[in-house]
Amino acid sequence: MVLVAWGLAAAAVAAAIVAFGKLAATKRTAAEEAARLQGEVTRLAEEKERALHGLDEERGRAGLLEQRAQELEGEVERLASELAEKEKEVDRLADRARRDQATQRLFFGRKARATFDQLRQRLLADGFPERLEELANGSGPRTLTEEAKRLLKEVESWAEQGGVEDPGLLHTLAVIDYSRGDAKRAELRLRTAARISSDPLLHENLGDLMRLTGRGRRALEHYKSAARSAPEDSPVHRKLGTSLFEAKDYAGAVRPLTLALAASPDDPEIHLKAARALIETGDFQKAVDVTQAAGKRFPKNPQIPAVQITAFAKMKKVREAHRAFEKAKEIDERSPDAHVALGWALLDEGKVAEAVASFRTALDCDPARSDALCGLGVAANRTQEWETALGHLKQAVALSPDSAEAWHAMKTTYEGLKKFQLAVEALNKAMALDPRLQA
């Protein structure tokens, strides 16, 4: 029993020793951990101190920056105030400069207009033309007198400095430019003036310039503008009527040609064009009236009864048409106009053979009469002599490529020859020349 007791005691002592060892180790570990933690606490305290110190420095810098920003804001406000004052000063100077410039321009403008009045009176006294047409056909002086040149130089100088764009001044200077051969400068001035003025003479001159430089369509538009407000005796009505007649706008040409007749009764061309325009618009009786009045004024002009033949033929007044032909023969037996007119009248009567004879007589009088060749072609179509017709019509369009009647007749010829594509092409050409023609 004693031995057992000693064994148990020894075991207890051993366990105690082991436990004590473990406890001692634990204490050492705890002490080491405590020391480590104390070191970490110290380190963190040092970092905190450094951070607080850095924060103080940053706060100091931030304060300095805020102070500098405030200083800069004050500087900006001062500069903005100075700039506003300078802008006000610049505006005051600019206003003053504009007022001074306006005053100067008004002064130069008044000088330009006053000198222009003198120039205009000088040109009038010298008989210098107002119309470009007169300069173009040489019916007036083309050069300026020394006094006019002096005034012109002053006008151009004052007008340039004053920025003057008076349409009357520009118009007159343009006419002078044209007289000197500077058509481009004349056109520029006329166009500028026409944008701000409806003066009929201005638009008439611009139309003349367009026509003289080969721009017939644009000339026509300016003639129309001029004719709206031009007096009835203005020559622009003749120009407008003639331009419309040449453009085959016969309905539009009647009124201006009628006005031109009253203004220029001694111009046989106007009588003839007016009568032909009336015929084209179907007013045959009025055409007869015009030709009868013209016949009294121009008894030796065979073209007048020739036009009368056509008017009577359209009215189916065969006897009167033949009387007009006899009248034309009395004036001039070899008048191609009368024979051509009679030929077409005979075709209307269905007398093809007699019509051919008249057309051939016209060609004997004048081999270059394309309307007579066209008549022969139409006559050959009537008798279905297609090749003969084609020969005559090709000669007609060779002499007069813009003969709508010949191209239209050629359409019929090609159809007779079964050349339908060529027939379409001929029709297109005819209708392009005269939209009134039908397929």
Summary of the structure (lengths in Angstrom):
residues: 439
radius of gyration: 52.9
end to end distance: 155.0
largest distance: 191.5
contacts: 1372
relative contact order: 0.03
helix: 82%
strand: 0%
